[in-house]
Amino acid sequence: MKVALVTGASAGIGEATALALHEAGYTVYGAARRVERMAGLAERGITILEMDVTDDASMVAGVERIIEESGRIDVLVNNAGYGSYGAFEDVPLSEGKYQFEVNVFGLARLLQLATPHMRAQGSGKIVNISSIGGKIYEPLGGWYHSTKFAVEGLSDSLRLELKPFGIDVVVVEPGAIRTEWGGIAIENLMKTSGDTAYAPQAKALAKFFDQAARGSRPKVIADVILKAVRARRPKTRYAAGFGAKPILFVRRVLPDRAFDALFLGALRRFA
């Protein structure tokens, strides 16, 4: 039986993905900081791991447990992450560093821990959850978009690096999804820039996020991830969820200034 590790499994895309893989017959380990929120997964037969992607010891212990109990890792879904928003001028550098610690370096460390086992068995699927935010940009989102651009570049290099060992690297780029992400992003945004010179932009962007929070269900992304890990030759990228494909298409065809104008015009509707 194939073995999968899914991070950020306590809610949203991670929870839906853990369930989808379990129902497809995988032995699934769901990892997150808040194990109490994964009781429902445990009841379904999914093994839960307490794992903080900013804590190296917890990541090492989690992977060691999987190898000890199951002897292999066939699928790694790097889903843990969050959105830290606020004007670049207003966001403390410590918060910017933490955003990278969660969204990039935690992902990278798990890659380092899982890859040797995949390489030894001559197969594996790595799914890095990026975002359409890894291809587009927004005002007040400099740190978040930087992390997702980094995930895109890291994944491209890793795809070539691991190909000789039979390991596939896939990027998934969700659009608007109904998860806690939007609420957390709005909270960070307003706390950081809601009372500064950037308040008008912050309030408009918060309304925009609130609207976007009515997007697709997490299962839409979970189904795409399942499709990717089952594929003999998966695509390098999958864009899915509300607005993902049209937004990425517009970004590809418009020059930067035109995309700037389009986005700022859309944001003015929420001012």
C-alpha positions as CSV (number, residue, x, y, z in Angstrom):
1,M,0.0,0.0,0.0
2,K,1.3,3.5,-0.9
3,V,2.1,5.9,1.9
4,A,1.3,9.6,1.9
5,L,2.2,12.5,4.2
6,V,0.0,15.6,4.0
7,T,0.9,18.7,6.0
8,G,-1.5,21.4,7.1
9,A,-4.1,18.6,7.5
10,S,-6.1,20.1,10.3
11,A,-8.5,22.0,8.0
12,G,-9.2,23.1,4.4
13,I,-7.2,21.7,1.5
14,G,-5.0,19.6,3.7
15,E,-7.9,17.9,5.5
16,A,-9.8,17.3,2.2
17,T,-6.6,15.9,0.6
18,A,-5.9,13.5,3.5
19,L,-9.5,12.2,3.2
20,A,-9.3,11.9,-0.6
21,L,-6.0,9.9,-0.5
22,H,-7.3,7.7,2.3
23,E,-10.5,6.9,0.4
24,A,-8.3,6.1,-2.7
25,G,-6.5,3.4,-0.6
26,Y,-3.4,5.2,0.5
27,T,-2.0,4.9,4.0
28,V,-2.2,8.5,5.0
29,Y,-0.4,10.5,7.7
30,G,-2.0,13.9,8.4
31,A,0.3,16.4,10.0
32,A,-0.4,19.7,11.7
33,R,0.3,21.7,14.8
34,R,-3.2,21.4,16.2
35,V,-3.8,17.6,16.6
36,E,-7.1,18.2,18.4
37,R,-8.5,19.5,15.2
38,M,-7.7,16.2,13.4
39,A,-9.8,14.0,15.6
40,G,-12.2,13.5,12.6
41,L,-9.3,12.2,10.4
42,A,-8.2,9.8,13.1
43,E,-11.7,8.4,13.4
44,R,-11.6,7.7,9.6
45,G,-8.4,5.7,10.0
46,I,-5.8,8.4,9.1
47,T,-2.7,8.5,11.3
48,I,-2.3,12.0,12.8
49,L,1.1,13.6,13.5
50,E,1.8,16.6,15.6
51,M,4.1,18.6,13.3
52,D,5.1,22.2,13.2
53,V,6.9,23.1,10.0
54,T,9.0,25.7,11.9
55,D,10.2,23.1,14.3
56,D,12.9,20.8,12.8
57,A,12.7,18.2,15.6
58,S,9.0,17.7,15.0
59,M,9.5,17.2,11.2
60,V,12.4,14.8,11.8
61,A,10.4,12.8,14.3
62,G,7.4,12.7,12.0
63,V,9.3,11.3,9.0
64,E,11.1,8.8,11.2
65,R,7.8,7.6,12.5
66,I,6.4,7.1,9.0
67,I,9.5,5.1,7.9
68,E,9.5,3.0,11.1
69,E,5.8,2.2,10.8
70,S,5.3,2.0,7.0
71,G,8.8,1.6,5.6
72,R,8.4,4.1,2.8
73,I,7.0,7.5,1.7
74,D,5.4,7.5,-1.8
75,V,3.6,10.9,-1.7
76,L,4.5,14.2,0.1
77,V,1.9,16.9,-0.1
78,N,3.4,20.2,1.2
79,N,0.3,22.1,2.0
80,A,1.1,23.9,5.3
81,G,1.1,27.6,4.9
82,Y,-0.7,30.9,5.5
83,G,-1.1,34.4,4.1
84,S,0.6,37.3,5.8
85,Y,-0.7,40.6,4.4
86,G,0.1,44.3,5.1
87,A,2.0,47.1,3.5
88,F,5.6,46.3,3.1
89,E,6.5,49.4,5.1
90,D,4.3,48.3,8.0
91,V,5.1,44.6,8.2
92,P,7.9,43.9,10.8
93,L,10.8,42.1,9.3
94,S,10.4,39.3,11.8
95,E,6.9,38.6,10.4
96,G,8.4,38.5,6.8
97,K,11.0,36.0,8.0
98,Y,8.3,33.9,9.7
99,Q,6.2,33.9,6.5
100,F,9.2,32.4,4.7
101,E,9.9,30.0,7.5
102,V,6.4,28.5,7.2
103,N,5.7,28.7,3.5
104,V,9.2,28.0,2.1
105,F,11.7,26.7,4.6
106,G,9.3,24.3,6.3
107,L,8.4,22.9,2.9
108,A,12.1,22.7,1.9
109,R,13.1,20.8,5.1
110,L,10.4,18.2,4.6
111,L,11.7,17.7,1.0
112,Q,15.2,17.1,2.4
113,L,13.8,14.6,4.9
114,A,11.5,12.7,2.5
115,T,13.6,12.7,-0.7
116,P,16.3,10.2,0.4
117,H,13.6,7.6,1.0
118,M,11.9,8.2,-2.3
119,R,15.3,8.1,-4.1
120,A,16.2,4.8,-2.4
121,Q,12.9,3.2,-3.5
122,G,13.2,4.7,-7.0
123,S,9.8,6.5,-7.0
124,G,7.7,9.2,-5.4
125,K,5.4,12.1,-5.9
126,I,6.0,15.5,-4.4
127,V,3.1,17.9,-4.5
128,N,3.9,21.5,-3.5
129,I,0.9,23.7,-2.9
130,S,1.6,27.1,-4.3
131,S,-1.2,29.5,-5.4
132,I,-2.2,31.6,-8.3
133,G,-0.3,34.1,-6.0
134,G,2.9,32.4,-7.2
135,K,2.2,33.9,-10.7
136,I,0.3,37.1,-9.9
137,Y,0.7,39.9,-7.4
138,E,-1.4,42.3,-5.2
139,P,-0.7,45.4,-3.3
140,L,0.0,44.7,0.4
141,G,0.9,41.1,-0.4
142,G,4.6,41.4,-1.0
143,W,5.7,38.9,1.6
144,Y,3.1,36.3,0.8
145,H,3.6,36.5,-3.0
146,S,7.4,36.3,-2.5
147,T,7.0,33.0,-0.7
148,K,4.8,31.6,-3.4
149,F,7.1,32.8,-6.2
150,A,9.9,31.0,-4.3
151,V,7.9,27.8,-4.1
152,E,7.4,27.9,-7.9
153,G,11.1,28.4,-8.6
154,L,12.2,25.8,-6.1
155,S,9.8,23.2,-7.5
156,D,11.0,23.8,-11.1
157,S,14.6,23.2,-10.2
158,L,13.7,20.2,-8.0
159,R,11.7,18.7,-10.8
160,L,14.8,18.4,-13.0
161,E,17.0,17.4,-10.1
162,L,14.8,14.5,-9.1
163,K,13.7,13.2,-12.5
164,P,16.6,10.8,-12.8
165,F,15.5,9.1,-9.6
166,G,11.9,8.5,-10.7
167,I,10.5,11.2,-8.5
168,D,7.8,13.6,-9.9
169,V,7.5,17.2,-8.6
170,V,4.1,18.8,-9.1
171,V,2.9,22.3,-8.4
172,V,-0.8,23.0,-7.6
173,E,-2.0,26.6,-7.9
174,P,-5.3,27.1,-6.2
175,G,-7.6,30.0,-6.9
176,A,-10.2,31.2,-4.5
177,I,-11.0,28.4,-2.0
178,R,-13.4,28.4,0.9
179,T,-10.9,27.9,3.8
180,E,-9.6,29.7,6.9
181,W,-6.9,31.3,4.7
182,G,-9.0,34.3,3.8
183,G,-10.0,35.1,7.3
184,I,-6.4,34.8,8.6
185,A,-5.2,37.0,5.7
186,I,-7.8,39.7,6.4
187,E,-7.0,39.6,10.1
188,N,-3.3,40.1,9.5
189,L,-3.9,42.8,6.9
190,M,-6.2,44.9,9.1
191,K,-4.0,44.5,12.2
192,T,-0.9,45.5,10.3
193,S,-2.1,48.3,7.9
194,G,-5.8,49.0,8.9
195,D,-4.8,52.2,10.7
196,T,-1.8,53.4,8.7
197,A,-1.3,55.5,5.6
198,Y,-2.3,52.3,3.6
199,A,-5.7,52.0,5.4
200,P,-7.7,52.7,2.2
201,Q,-6.0,50.0,0.3
202,A,-6.2,47.6,3.2
203,K,-9.9,48.1,3.6
204,A,-10.6,47.6,-0.1
205,L,-8.4,44.4,-0.2
206,A,-10.1,43.0,2.9
207,K,-13.5,43.4,1.1
208,F,-12.0,41.7,-2.0
209,F,-10.7,38.8,0.1
210,D,-14.1,38.5,1.8
211,Q,-15.7,38.1,-1.6
212,A,-13.1,35.6,-2.8
213,A,-13.7,33.5,0.3
214,R,-16.9,32.3,-1.3
215,G,-14.9,30.4,-3.9
216,S,-14.6,26.7,-4.5
217,R,-14.7,23.9,-1.9
218,P,-11.4,22.5,-0.7
219,K,-12.4,19.1,-2.3
220,V,-11.8,20.7,-5.7
221,I,-8.1,21.0,-5.0
222,A,-8.0,17.6,-3.2
223,D,-9.4,15.9,-6.3
224,V,-6.7,17.6,-8.5
225,I,-4.0,16.4,-6.1
226,L,-5.3,12.9,-6.2
227,K,-5.3,13.0,-10.0
228,A,-1.7,14.2,-10.0
229,V,-0.4,11.5,-7.6
230,R,-2.2,8.8,-9.5
231,A,-1.0,9.9,-12.9
232,R,1.9,7.9,-14.5
233,R,3.2,11.2,-16.0
234,P,1.6,14.1,-14.1
235,K,1.6,17.6,-15.4
236,T,4.2,20.0,-13.9
237,R,1.4,22.3,-12.8
238,Y,-2.3,22.2,-12.1
239,A,-4.4,25.4,-11.7
240,A,-7.8,24.8,-10.1
241,G,-10.5,26.5,-8.0
242,F,-12.6,29.6,-8.6
243,G,-10.9,32.0,-11.0
244,A,-7.6,30.2,-11.2
245,K,-7.4,29.5,-14.9
246,P,-8.9,32.8,-16.2
247,I,-6.7,34.9,-13.9
248,L,-3.6,33.1,-14.9
249,F,-4.5,33.4,-18.6
250,V,-5.0,37.1,-18.2
251,R,-1.7,37.4,-16.5
252,R,0.1,35.6,-19.3
253,V,-1.3,37.7,-22.1
254,L,-1.3,41.2,-20.5
255,P,1.9,43.2,-20.1
256,D,2.7,44.3,-16.5
257,R,1.2,47.8,-16.8
258,A,-2.1,46.5,-18.2
259,F,-2.3,43.9,-15.5
260,D,-1.6,46.6,-12.9
261,A,-4.4,48.8,-14.2
262,L,-6.8,45.8,-14.4
263,F,-6.2,44.8,-10.8
264,L,-6.3,48.3,-9.4
265,G,-9.5,49.0,-11.2
266,A,-11.1,45.8,-9.7
267,L,-9.9,46.9,-6.3
268,R,-11.4,50.3,-6.6
269,R,-14.8,48.7,-6.8
270,F,-14.3,47.6,-3.1
271,A,-13.1,51.0,-1.9
